[in-house]
């Protein structure tokens, strides 16, 4: 079975974000990520606007797995969305 697309919007200093990345790495899941606090100017504004569409509270991590949006480090939901 092909893995769904996975993207994480995170903060470089966030322990939950780090735990999510580690968990996905441990599960050998390929993912893209953006550390929003490392962006500046228009790029940062555009990303924050996109995140607010997915997660109005704009909290981190905001994870996209296929069509599903998961907010926060929730192993069970991540596993379920990945079919693990």
C-alpha positions as CSV (number, residue, x, y, z in Angstrom):
1,X,0.0,0.0,0.0
2,X,1.3,3.4,-0.9
3,X,1.9,5.8,1.9
4,X,-0.3,8.9,1.9
5,X,1.3,12.3,1.6
6,X,2.4,13.6,5.0
7,X,3.3,17.2,5.8
8,X,3.9,18.8,9.2
9,X,3.7,22.5,10.0
10,X,5.8,22.8,13.1
11,X,7.9,25.1,15.3
12,X,11.6,24.3,15.7
13,X,11.4,24.7,19.5
14,X,8.2,22.8,20.1
15,X,8.6,19.5,22.0
16,X,5.3,18.1,20.5
17,X,6.6,18.9,17.0
18,X,9.9,17.2,17.7
19,X,8.1,14.1,19.1
20,X,5.9,13.9,16.0
21,X,8.9,14.0,13.7
22,X,10.7,11.4,15.8
23,X,7.6,9.2,15.8
24,X,7.2,9.4,12.0
25,X,11.0,8.7,11.6
26,X,10.7,5.7,13.9
27,X,7.8,4.4,11.8
28,X,10.0,5.0,8.6
29,X,7.4,7.4,7.2
30,X,8.5,10.0,4.6
31,X,7.2,13.4,5.3
32,X,7.7,17.1,4.5
33,X,7.8,19.7,7.1
34,X,8.0,23.5,7.6
35,X,9.3,25.0,10.8
36,X,7.1,28.1,10.6
37,X,9.2,30.0,13.2
38,X,12.2,29.8,10.8
39,X,10.3,31.6,8.0
40,X,10.2,35.4,7.6
41,X,8.1,38.0,5.9
42,X,5.6,37.1,3.2
43,X,6.6,33.4,3.2
44,X,5.7,33.2,6.9
45,X,2.4,35.2,6.5
46,X,1.4,32.9,3.6
47,X,2.1,29.7,5.5
48,X,0.2,31.0,8.6
49,X,-2.8,31.8,6.4
50,X,-2.7,28.3,5.0
51,X,-2.5,26.7,8.4
52,X,-5.4,28.8,9.7
53,X,-7.6,27.3,6.9
54,X,-6.7,23.8,8.2
55,X,-6.5,24.6,11.9
56,X,-8.2,27.9,12.9
57,X,-6.4,28.0,16.3
58,X,-3.1,27.9,14.3
59,X,-1.5,25.5,16.9
60,X,1.4,23.2,16.4
61,X,2.1,20.6,15.1
62,X,-0.6,20.7,12.4
63,X,-0.2,17.5,10.5
64,X,-1.7,16.6,7.1
65,X,-1.9,12.9,6.3
66,X,-3.6,12.4,2.9
67,X,-6.9,14.2,3.4
68,X,-6.9,14.1,7.2
69,X,-5.8,17.0,9.4
70,X,-4.4,16.1,12.9
71,X,-3.6,18.9,15.4
72,X,-1.1,18.0,18.1
73,X,1.0,14.9,18.8
74,X,-1.6,12.1,18.8
75,X,0.1,8.8,18.0
76,X,-3.1,6.8,17.7
77,X,-4.7,9.2,15.2
78,X,-1.4,9.4,13.2
79,X,-1.1,5.6,13.1
80,X,-4.8,5.3,12.0
81,X,-4.4,7.9,9.3
82,X,-1.3,6.1,8.0
83,X,-2.9,2.7,8.2
84,X,-0.3,1.4,10.7
